[in-house]
Amino acid sequence: MKKENTPLLETPRLILRKFTRDDLQDLYLIYSDETVNTFLPWFPFQTMLEAEAFFCGELESEYKKEVAYRYAIVYKPEKRAVGYVSLCGVDGARACGDLGYGLRKEYWNRGIVTEAAGAVLARLKENGFRYITATHDIHNPASGEVMKKIGMKYCYSYAEQWQPKDVRVIFNLYRIDFVK
């Protein structure tokens, strides 16, 4: 696994790149929508200051690491960030991580997350990752459909008390193996 941090990727409709300060308004729109964030562990942003704090605290620190994949999904026709794809819990020794994504609801059902996540998985495979996992709340089957479309296979379900929302969630875990 080589060391790289969120290298630029491009698909027919998308540019996948690091978030920048110029994306703060888009970042706010993604993370402030209650519907979009229903099945995510954090509470929606209430202010632009929260978006800026997230960018400065979370994203900028990720972009300083030797290995990270924290992408803004930029929709080419509009030239703006409409969502994200990220790899969390990167384990360099085992060459694995956990895929996550989110998309503004105005862009749902267009195959955007499938296209973006597929491009990121291709890059991870090329970079020597052994396997990738992803989970979704059982009440969000559309996320599971994305996982299936990008080649992930269902493994099992489990329950967890999700923080900071403090709710019990049943997750389906999916996995894709790059090394047989």
N, C-alpha and C positions, 0 to 999 in steps of 0.2 A: 504494500500500500504506500503510494508516494504521498508526500506532504503537499497539500494544496488547499487553498481557502476560497471557496465559492467562485470557481472559474466561470467566466462568461460562457453561456450556452445559448444556442439559438435553434428554434424550430420554425416551421412555416409561418405560424401566427404569433409566436412569442419570443421575447428576449428574457432570459433568466440571468439576473445579475444581483450584485449586492444592493441593499437599500442604501440610499444616501440621504443627506439632510433635505435635499430637494423633494424627497418622497414623504415628508412628514404629514402633509394633508392626506395623501393616499393611505399612509399607515394608519392614521386616525380613522379614516372611513372603513378600513378593513376590520380593525380591532374594536370599533365602537358599536358596531351593529349587533343588537341583542340576538337576532335570529342566527346570524353567522356564528356567534360565539356560544350558542346554546349547548353544543356538544364539545366544548373546549373547557379546559380546567380553570381558566382565569375569568375574572369578571370583565365585561366590556369597558373600554376606556370611556371616561366621562368628559375629559377635557383634552385639548391639544397638548397641555403640559404633560399629561400622562404618556402621550405618544412620543413626545420628545425625550422623556425620562426613559422610556422603553428603548428608544433608538440609542441614546447615550449609554445606558447601563447594560442592556442585554446585547443588542446587535453589534455595537462598536467593540465590545469585549470579545464577542465571537469572531469578529473579523481580524482580531489580533492573534488568534490561535494558529498553530501550524496546520491543523486540519479542521475544516469546518465547511458546512454546506448550508447556508442560510440565504435562500434566494427570494428576491422580489420577482413576481410574475408580471412582466410588462406586456400588455396586450398591444401588439404593433399598430393596429388601426387607430388606437387612441393615444399611444405613446405615454401610458401611465401605468403605475403599479395597481393591479386589481386583486392581488392575492399573494400568497407565499407558498414555498415548498422548503422544508428544512429537514435536516438529519440531526437528531438529538441523540445523546448517549453514545457518541462515537467511542468505540473500544478498539484502539489501535492494535492491541495484542491479538484480539480475536477477529479483527477486520470486519466489524459489524456496526450497526446503528439502527435507530428507529425513525422511520419516515413519518412526517406530519405535513399537513397542508391546510390551507384555508383560502376562501375566495369570496369576494363580495357577491351578495345574492343576485344582483343584476346580471351577473355573468355565469350563473349556474346553468346546467343543462346544455352547454355548448362544447363540452369535451376539453375545456381549457386545463383543468387540473389533471386530467388523464394525460394530456399532451405534455404538460410540464413535469409531472411526476415520472412519466416514462423516460423523458430526456435525462432527468437526474439519475434514475436507476441505471441507464446506459452508461453514464459517466462513472458511477460508483463501481459498476462491473469492470469497466476499462481500467479503473484505478486500483483494482485488486481486492475490493471488498469481497468477503466470503458469502455473507448473507445479510439481508435487511428484513426487519420486522415492521409491522404497522398494526395499530389497533383502532377499532371504532366502537362507539357506544351501540348497543343492539337496537336502539331506537333511531339510529341514523344509518339505515341500510344503504343509502346512496353512497356513503363513504366506502362501504364494503364493496360496492360495485366498481368503484374506481380501482380498488386494490386488485380485484379480479381482472379487470381490463389491462392492468399493467403487468400481469403474469404472476401475481402473488397467490398463494394457496392458503386456505383456511387451515389453522392448526388446532385451536381450542378456544373455549370461552372461560372467563374468570370474572369474579366480582372484586371490586376495590372501592374503598372509601376515598372519594376524590377531593383533593384539597386545591385551592382554598375554599371551594364552594361547599365542602362538607356534605356531599351527597353520595349515596351508594350507586355505583354504576356497574353494569355487566358489560364487559368488553368481549369482542371477538378479535382474536389475534391471527394475523396473516403473516406469511413469510415467503421470501423468494431466496433460493440458494443459487449462487453463481458458480460455486465449486462443487462438483459432484464427488 
